[in-house]
Amino acid sequence: MVSLLELTLQLSRASDMVSPELNHHQRLVAYITFNLGEELNFDEKKLNEVSVAAILHDIGGLSMQERINVLKFEAINPHQHARIGWLLLKDYREFSEIARIIKFHHVDWNDGEGLRFCGETVMPESHLIHLADRIATLISRDDKIINQKNRIFEKIANASGRKFKPDFVKAFEQLKEKEYFWYDLESISNGRRYYKKINFTDQCLDIDELIGIAKLYARVIDFRSNFTAVHSEGVSAVAKRLAQHLSCDELTCKKIQAAGYIHDIGKLSVPSEILEKPTSLTHEEFALMKQHTYHTFVLLHQVQGLEEINEYASMHHERLDGTGYPFKLTGKELSLGARIMAVADIFTAVTENRPYRKGMQKDEVIMILKNMALDGKIDTRIVETLITFYQDINKARIKAQKKARTRYDDFAKLLV
């Protein structure tokens, strides 16, 4: 069983990796939101929902520039990423309510007119995150945070009624006098332990529920670029079919399927410009790209119960001869699941279209895989299995990626 809370926190951390300037931004906003909610005497359910929404409020900022645009107090085009966040989350039972909060978290109060936006009702929780988000953007790294409290409050108070709900600003006025609040913000900003923890309501996920959340991870990873929009779906489908043809038990097949969805979560640290580059990467760009497997491992390592899935996911660029990355593991150190994921990733990558080339045909694909197996880089038995069941496995990939492409195209249309 795996904790939904831990998965959510790692998804938040991963999405903040889009830009180093964010520096725990979503965690700061969640902490501010939680404390404001307590000042306002929110009940436990409402406090939990608004805090979870805050920890994921910028998940729709798919590019570095989008995230930087909303770090300014007067945000540039703020509603686009909020809408994307809603689109990403709204179809998942676990996140459907918080998706509604996220959708309008940049709507100004406007003397109460902000309770409606584009013909829809805006929840008060959205306005609370709006306030917490703007407080976080006013924090400067050039001074101790507690020394900034009066400047920050003055800026917020001057926008009361126009940008922010006045009774929420009043709650902030009371909160700002509590020193621990500012000390905690300082600690969060520096990645240290802090005094008051947010008491999220948690639930444990079985393997099928975990696969559902893993699909959400895949959307967040892949939807950053038209060229990567279907990759994780393809890898997941191929890896699962390979595991089935290799007679893995049902639970292992499902773990491998989940690993396929999340294997590239570390790519959120790679700028979209590199992911979409139509020519070969420079040495510096490739070095940055290679870090993604390390970040995948570190993010998933925090989640208890995800140990096997993390191994399968984060080892997909390791090679049997020890020439892979990031851990330079050799064949005896790599599980069957990790070996399957490596072959599935290569197969999917060479058969799908990329910015710099069309997907390869069967003969060329087989030649690449056979040569890598002969060179001792990937598992010969897995390659032979893929070749034996090539039509079935490729059909599974195409089917999964067609569905993913339709979802991405529908998603893109909704953004217009």
Secondary structure as the mmCIF struct_conf table of DSSP 4:
data_model
#
loop_
_struct_conf.conf_type_id
_struct_conf.id
_struct_conf.beg_label_comp_id
_struct_conf.beg_label_asym_id
_struct_conf.beg_label_seq_id
_struct_conf.end_label_comp_id
_struct_conf.end_label_asym_id
_struct_conf.end_label_seq_id
STRN STRN1 VAL A 2 SER A 3
HELX_RH_AL_P HELX_RH_AL_P1 LEU A 4 ASP A 16
TURN_TY1_P TURN_TY1_P1 MET A 17 VAL A 18
HELX_RH_3T_P HELX_RH_3T_P1 PRO A 20 LEU A 22
BEND BEND1 ASN A 23 HIS A 24
HELX_RH_AL_P HELX_RH_AL_P2 HIS A 25 GLU A 39
TURN_TY1_P TURN_TY1_P2 LEU A 40 ASN A 41
HELX_RH_AL_P HELX_RH_AL_P3 GLU A 44 ILE A 55
TURN_TY1_P TURN_TY1_P3 LEU A 56 GLY A 60
BEND BEND2 SER A 63 SER A 63
HELX_RH_AL_P HELX_RH_AL_P4 MET A 64 ASN A 69
TURN_TY1_P TURN_TY1_P4 VAL A 70 LEU A 71
BEND BEND3 LYS A 72 GLU A 74
BEND BEND4 ILE A 76 ASN A 77
TURN_TY1_P TURN_TY1_P5 PRO A 78 PRO A 78
HELX_RH_AL_P HELX_RH_AL_P5 HIS A 79 LEU A 89
TURN_TY1_P TURN_TY1_P6 LYS A 90 ASP A 91
BEND BEND5 TYR A 92 TYR A 92
HELX_RH_3T_P HELX_RH_3T_P2 ARG A 93 PHE A 95
HELX_RH_AL_P HELX_RH_AL_P6 SER A 96 LYS A 103
TURN_TY1_P TURN_TY1_P7 PHE A 104 HIS A 106
HELX_RH_3T_P HELX_RH_3T_P3 ASN A 110 LEU A 115
STRN STRN2 ARG A 116 PHE A 117
TURN_TY1_P TURN_TY1_P8 CYS A 118 GLY A 119
STRN STRN3 GLU A 120 THR A 121
HELX_LH_PP_P HELX_LH_PP_P1 VAL A 122 MET A 123
HELX_RH_AL_P HELX_RH_AL_P7 PRO A 124 THR A 137
TURN_TY1_P TURN_TY1_P9 LEU A 138 LEU A 138
TURN_TY1_P TURN_TY1_P10 ARG A 141 ASP A 142
BEND BEND6 ASP A 143 ASP A 143
HELX_RH_3T_P HELX_RH_3T_P4 ILE A 145 GLN A 148
HELX_RH_AL_P HELX_RH_AL_P8 LYS A 149 ASN A 158
TURN_TY1_P TURN_TY1_P11 ALA A 159 ALA A 159
STRN STRN4 SER A 160 SER A 160
TURN_TY1_P TURN_TY1_P12 GLY A 161 LYS A 163
STRN STRN5 PHE A 164 PHE A 164
HELX_RH_AL_P HELX_RH_AL_P9 PRO A 166 LEU A 175
TURN_TY1_P TURN_TY1_P13 LYS A 176 GLU A 177
HELX_RH_AL_P HELX_RH_AL_P10 GLU A 179 SER A 189
TURN_TY1_P TURN_TY1_P14 ASN A 190 GLY A 191
BEND BEND7 TYR A 195 LYS A 196
HELX_LH_PP_P HELX_LH_PP_P2 LYS A 197 ILE A 198
STRN STRN6 CYS A 204 LEU A 205
HELX_RH_AL_P HELX_RH_AL_P11 ILE A 207 ASP A 222
TURN_TY1_P TURN_TY1_P15 PHE A 223 ARG A 224
TURN_TY1_P TURN_TY1_P16 ASN A 226 VAL A 230
HELX_RH_AL_P HELX_RH_AL_P12 HIS A 231 HIS A 245
TURN_TY1_P TURN_TY1_P17 LEU A 246 SER A 247
HELX_RH_AL_P HELX_RH_AL_P13 GLU A 250 ILE A 262
TURN_TY1_P TURN_TY1_P18 HIS A 263 ASP A 264
HELX_RH_3T_P HELX_RH_3T_P5 ILE A 265 SER A 269
BEND BEND8 VAL A 270 VAL A 270
HELX_RH_AL_P HELX_RH_AL_P14 SER A 272 LEU A 275
TURN_TY1_P TURN_TY1_P19 GLU A 276 GLU A 276
BEND BEND9 PRO A 278 THR A 279
HELX_LH_PP_P HELX_LH_PP_P3 SER A 280 THR A 282
HELX_RH_AL_P HELX_RH_AL_P15 HIS A 283 HIS A 301
TURN_TY1_P TURN_TY1_P20 GLN A 302 GLN A 302
BEND BEND10 VAL A 303 VAL A 303
TURN_TY1_P TURN_TY1_P21 GLN A 304 GLY A 305
HELX_RH_AL_P HELX_RH_AL_P16 GLU A 307 SER A 314
TURN_TY1_P TURN_TY1_P22 MET A 315 HIS A 317
TURN_TY1_P TURN_TY1_P23 LEU A 320 ASP A 321
BEND BEND11 GLY A 322 GLY A 322
BEND BEND12 GLY A 324 PHE A 327
HELX_RH_3T_P HELX_RH_3T_P6 GLY A 331 GLU A 333
BEND BEND13 LEU A 334 LEU A 334
HELX_RH_AL_P HELX_RH_AL_P17 LEU A 336 THR A 351
BEND BEND14 GLU A 352 GLU A 352
STRN STRN7 ARG A 354 ARG A 354
TURN_TY1_P TURN_TY1_P24 PRO A 355 TYR A 356
STRN STRN8 ARG A 357 ARG A 357
HELX_LH_PP_P HELX_LH_PP_P4 LYS A 358 GLN A 361
HELX_RH_AL_P HELX_RH_AL_P18 LYS A 362 LEU A 374
TURN_TY1_P TURN_TY1_P25 ASP A 375 GLY A 376
BEND BEND15 LYS A 377 ILE A 378
HELX_RH_AL_P HELX_RH_AL_P19 THR A 380 THR A 388
TURN_TY1_P TURN_TY1_P26 PHE A 389 PHE A 389
HELX_RH_AL_P HELX_RH_AL_P20 TYR A 390 LEU A 414
TURN_TY1_P TURN_TY1_P27 LEU A 415 LEU A 415
#
